[in-house]
Amino acid sequence: MLKIPDFTRLEIEYIKSQANFTAQESELFDLRNSETTLEVCAELMNVSLSTVKRINKKMKAKIIKIL
């Protein structure tokens, strides 16, 4: 399973520079990097949990493509 906090700082910088994240994906990436749960991310981003899960799925697909 892909866990964002497991990445090194250099890997995180590389991912952020190469993944072409949308604003929401970038926000979620940063929140997940600080080990925030998806439920809390949804509240902080002011979207539904299903929306956060959809954004998370797209974000992970982009990360996998560049690794």
VMD Tcl script that builds the backbone (N, CA, C; Angstrom):
set m [mol new atoms 201]
animate dup $m
set s [atomselect $m all]
$s set {name element resname resid chain x y z} {
  {N N MET 1 A 0.843 -1.172 0.000}
  {CA C MET 1 A 0.000 0.000 0.000}
  {C C MET 1 A 0.890 1.238 0.000}
  {N N LEU 2 A 0.490 2.229 -0.739}
  {CA C LEU 2 A 1.221 3.483 -0.878}
  {C C LEU 2 A 0.910 4.396 0.299}
  {N N LYS 3 A 1.927 4.698 1.099}
  {CA C LYS 3 A 1.738 5.588 2.245}
  {C C LYS 3 A 2.646 6.796 2.066}
  {N N ILE 4 A 2.053 7.948 1.950}
  {CA C ILE 4 A 2.795 9.164 1.671}
  {C C ILE 4 A 3.818 9.492 2.757}
  {N N PRO 5 A 3.498 9.353 4.052}
  {CA C PRO 5 A 4.510 9.688 5.068}
  {C C PRO 5 A 5.765 8.821 5.012}
  {N N ASP 6 A 5.720 7.712 4.293}
  {CA C ASP 6 A 6.888 6.843 4.173}
  {C C ASP 6 A 7.924 7.384 3.193}
  {N N PHE 7 A 7.570 8.377 2.391}
  {CA C PHE 7 A 8.508 8.960 1.437}
  {C C PHE 7 A 9.509 9.857 2.150}
  {N N THR 8 A 10.717 9.947 1.601}
  {CA C THR 8 A 11.710 10.879 2.132}
  {C C THR 8 A 11.370 12.288 1.659}
  {N N ARG 9 A 12.016 13.279 2.252}
  {CA C ARG 9 A 11.766 14.666 1.864}
  {C C ARG 9 A 12.114 14.892 0.389}
  {N N LEU 10 A 13.215 14.299 -0.072}
  {CA C LEU 10 A 13.597 14.446 -1.481}
  {C C LEU 10 A 12.579 13.795 -2.410}
  {N N GLU 11 A 12.063 12.647 -2.014}
  {CA C GLU 11 A 11.043 11.972 -2.826}
  {C C GLU 11 A 9.766 12.808 -2.879}
  {N N ILE 12 A 9.394 13.403 -1.761}
  {CA C ILE 12 A 8.196 14.245 -1.727}
  {C C ILE 12 A 8.365 15.448 -2.646}
  {N N GLU 13 A 9.523 16.087 -2.591}
  {CA C GLU 13 A 9.788 17.232 -3.470}
  {C C GLU 13 A 9.744 16.808 -4.944}
  {N N TYR 14 A 10.313 15.645 -5.243}
  {CA C TYR 14 A 10.308 15.141 -6.614}
  {C C TYR 14 A 8.878 14.878 -7.081}
  {N N ILE 15 A 8.099 14.222 -6.248}
  {CA C ILE 15 A 6.714 13.915 -6.598}
  {C C ILE 15 A 5.932 15.197 -6.856}
  {N N LYS 16 A 6.061 16.169 -5.952}
  {CA C LYS 16 A 5.323 17.427 -6.103}
  {C C LYS 16 A 5.726 18.167 -7.378}
  {N N SER 17 A 6.994 18.076 -7.752}
  {CA C SER 17 A 7.445 18.800 -8.944}
  {C C SER 17 A 7.088 18.079 -10.245}
  {N N GLN 18 A 6.908 16.769 -10.193}
  {CA C GLN 18 A 6.708 15.991 -11.418}
  {C C GLN 18 A 5.282 15.481 -11.645}
  {N N ALA 19 A 4.458 15.447 -10.621}
  {CA C ALA 19 A 3.157 14.782 -10.728}
  {C C ALA 19 A 2.070 15.629 -11.376}
  {N N ASN 20 A 2.283 16.914 -11.520}
  {CA C ASN 20 A 1.283 17.802 -12.116}
  {C C ASN 20 A -0.050 17.707 -11.377}
  {N N PHE 21 A 0.025 17.826 -10.041}
  {CA C PHE 21 A -1.163 17.763 -9.206}
  {C C PHE 21 A -2.068 18.970 -9.437}
  {N N THR 22 A -3.370 18.742 -9.326}
  {CA C THR 22 A -4.320 19.850 -9.282}
  {C C THR 22 A -4.181 20.501 -7.903}
  {N N ALA 23 A -4.841 21.632 -7.702}
  {CA C ALA 23 A -4.774 22.309 -6.407}
  {C C ALA 23 A -5.300 21.411 -5.291}
  {N N GLN 24 A -6.400 20.704 -5.556}
  {CA C GLN 24 A -6.959 19.812 -4.537}
  {C C GLN 24 A -6.043 18.629 -4.264}
  {N N GLU 25 A -5.451 18.071 -5.302}
  {CA C GLU 25 A -4.531 16.946 -5.118}
  {C C GLU 25 A -3.313 17.374 -4.316}
  {N N SER 26 A -2.804 18.554 -4.608}
  {CA C SER 26 A -1.653 19.076 -3.886}
  {C C SER 26 A -1.989 19.304 -2.409}
  {N N GLU 27 A -3.159 19.861 -2.151}
  {CA C GLU 27 A -3.596 20.075 -0.766}
  {C C GLU 27 A -3.737 18.743 -0.039}
  {N N LEU 28 A -4.342 17.774 -0.687}
  {CA C LEU 28 A -4.517 16.462 -0.074}
  {C C LEU 28 A -3.169 15.783 0.147}
  {N N PHE 29 A -2.268 15.908 -0.801}
  {CA C PHE 29 A -0.929 15.328 -0.665}
  {C C PHE 29 A -0.246 15.875 0.585}
  {N N ASP 30 A -0.311 17.183 0.776}
  {CA C ASP 30 A 0.307 17.811 1.948}
  {C C ASP 30 A -0.362 17.350 3.241}
  {N N LEU 31 A -1.684 17.255 3.231}
  {CA C LEU 31 A -2.393 16.799 4.425}
  {C C LEU 31 A -2.056 15.344 4.750}
  {N N ARG 32 A -2.029 14.521 3.729}
  {CA C ARG 32 A -1.725 13.101 3.943}
  {C C ARG 32 A -0.278 12.924 4.384}
  {N N ASN 33 A 0.605 13.807 3.928}
  {CA C ASN 33 A 2.001 13.754 4.345}
  {C C ASN 33 A 2.131 14.016 5.843}
  {N N SER 34 A 1.224 14.809 6.388}
  {CA C SER 34 A 1.233 15.063 7.827}
  {C C SER 34 A 0.372 14.040 8.584}
  {N N GLU 35 A 0.070 12.924 7.910}
  {CA C GLU 35 A -0.658 11.786 8.476}
  {C C GLU 35 A -2.080 12.122 8.921}
  {N N THR 36 A -2.723 13.017 8.214}
  {CA C THR 36 A -4.114 13.366 8.473}
  {C C THR 36 A -5.007 12.293 7.842}
  {N N THR 37 A -6.021 11.857 8.555}
  {CA C THR 37 A -6.925 10.843 8.016}
  {C C THR 37 A -7.752 11.428 6.875}
  {N N LEU 38 A -8.292 10.549 6.043}
  {CA C LEU 38 A -9.124 11.010 4.935}
  {C C LEU 38 A -10.362 11.738 5.438}
  {N N GLU 39 A -10.909 11.283 6.556}
  {CA C GLU 39 A -12.094 11.928 7.123}
  {C C GLU 39 A -11.792 13.367 7.530}
  {N N VAL 40 A -10.659 13.578 8.188}
  {CA C VAL 40 A -10.264 14.922 8.599}
  {C C VAL 40 A -9.909 15.763 7.377}
  {N N CYS 41 A -9.264 15.154 6.386}
  {CA C CYS 41 A -8.946 15.862 5.140}
  {C C CYS 41 A -10.224 16.394 4.497}
  {N N ALA 42 A -11.256 15.573 4.479}
  {CA C ALA 42 A -12.533 15.984 3.888}
  {C C ALA 42 A -13.079 17.209 4.610}
  {N N GLU 43 A -13.004 17.200 5.933}
  {CA C GLU 43 A -13.489 18.345 6.707}
  {C C GLU 43 A -12.657 19.588 6.426}
  {N N LEU 44 A -11.341 19.441 6.431}
  {CA C LEU 44 A -10.456 20.589 6.218}
  {C C LEU 44 A -10.574 21.157 4.801}
  {N N MET 45 A -10.830 20.267 3.833}
  {CA C MET 45 A -10.942 20.706 2.440}
  {C C MET 45 A -12.372 21.121 2.097}
  {N N ASN 46 A -13.278 20.918 3.044}
  {CA C ASN 46 A -14.687 21.276 2.862}
  {C C ASN 46 A -15.336 20.547 1.677}
  {N N VAL 47 A -15.057 19.239 1.608}
  {CA C VAL 47 A -15.653 18.379 0.588}
  {C C VAL 47 A -16.113 17.097 1.278}
  {N N SER 48 A -16.850 16.283 0.556}
  {CA C SER 48 A -17.332 15.025 1.129}
  {C C SER 48 A -16.207 13.989 1.172}
  {N N LEU 49 A -16.400 12.979 1.991}
  {CA C LEU 49 A -15.428 11.905 2.090}
  {C C LEU 49 A -15.276 11.185 0.750}
  {N N SER 50 A -16.365 10.987 0.032}
  {CA C SER 50 A -16.274 10.315 -1.267}
  {C C SER 50 A -15.458 11.148 -2.261}
  {N N THR 51 A -15.554 12.471 -2.176}
  {CA C THR 51 A -14.758 13.334 -3.044}
  {C C THR 51 A -13.280 13.214 -2.701}
  {N N VAL 52 A -12.967 13.192 -1.414}
  {CA C VAL 52 A -11.571 13.035 -0.995}
  {C C VAL 52 A -11.030 11.693 -1.448}
  {N N LYS 53 A -11.831 10.656 -1.363}
  {CA C LYS 53 A -11.387 9.336 -1.816}
  {C C LYS 53 A -11.120 9.339 -3.318}
  {N N ARG 54 A -11.956 10.033 -4.081}
  {CA C ARG 54 A -11.750 10.133 -5.529}
  {C C ARG 54 A -10.463 10.899 -5.834}
  {N N ILE 55 A -10.246 12.018 -5.145}
  {CA C ILE 55 A -9.032 12.814 -5.331}
  {C C ILE 55 A -7.810 11.983 -4.949}
  {N N ASN 56 A -7.914 11.246 -3.843}
  {CA C ASN 56 A -6.818 10.404 -3.366}
  {C C ASN 56 A -6.461 9.338 -4.398}
  {N N LYS 57 A -7.461 8.749 -5.004}
  {CA C LYS 57 A -7.229 7.711 -6.018}
  {C C LYS 57 A -6.489 8.291 -7.224}
  {N N LYS 58 A -6.905 9.458 -7.699}
  {CA C LYS 58 A -6.237 10.109 -8.823}
  {C C LYS 58 A -4.808 10.505 -8.465}
  {N N MET 59 A -4.643 11.032 -7.256}
  {CA C MET 59 A -3.325 11.453 -6.785}
  {C C MET 59 A -2.367 10.264 -6.738}
  {N N LYS 60 A -2.822 9.147 -6.187}
  {CA C LYS 60 A -1.981 7.959 -6.095}
  {C C LYS 60 A -1.618 7.416 -7.479}
  {N N ALA 61 A -2.555 7.484 -8.422}
  {CA C ALA 61 A -2.279 7.023 -9.781}
  {C C ALA 61 A -1.164 7.863 -10.403}
  {N N LYS 62 A -1.188 9.173 -10.168}
  {CA C LYS 62 A -0.141 10.048 -10.701}
  {C C LYS 62 A 1.203 9.740 -10.055}
  {N N ILE 63 A 1.204 9.471 -8.756}
  {CA C ILE 63 A 2.441 9.149 -8.058}
  {C C ILE 63 A 3.034 7.856 -8.612}
  {N N ILE 64 A 2.209 6.864 -8.798}
  {CA C ILE 64 A 2.671 5.581 -9.314}
  {C C ILE 64 A 3.262 5.739 -10.714}
  {N N LYS 65 A 2.664 6.583 -11.545}
  {CA C LYS 65 A 3.170 6.796 -12.898}
  {C C LYS 65 A 4.586 7.364 -12.909}
  {N N ILE 66 A 4.888 8.261 -11.968}
  {CA C ILE 66 A 6.207 8.897 -12.021}
  {C C ILE 66 A 7.280 8.129 -11.256}
  {N N LEU 67 A 6.880 7.145 -10.463}
  {CA C LEU 67 A 7.878 6.370 -9.709}
  {C C LEU 67 A 8.358 5.207 -10.489}
}
mol reanalyze $m
mol bondsrecalc $m
mol representation Tube
mol addrep $m
